[in-house]
């Protein structure tokens, strides 16, 4: 029975700390935009991430035109 005198204040204190941390995260804006990062990964970037992986200009795909037989 004496353990309740320790566990109840300990549980209330731990709950108070959790509420303070939750309010701090809400105040600092942690939950403002939950869907933005999920949609951002689907957006197409115009800049190639790999330097050698650039789109070729029209007509420079290696075709020299048709040569005579």
Steps between C-alpha positions, in 0.01 A plus 500: 500500500790735569616463140193694386635805682797481264335383177207745488712818529754349262228428241348848540844659462579295191164592349566869571838476323335333199233773481767772519698339217184460291406866548856601411484305172163654412628849578817451293297392193590133478149405387431786258550322167477123521424437131757736346803269523295207371394695191839666451666166424258449210575834336720487192821699521623672187863475606656158446646359819766297317735726300542256207126434474400806302239497224652521155420779259286420197705350219799408714391147579782345299321482166716653230222485249458232240814419311492364152514126447 
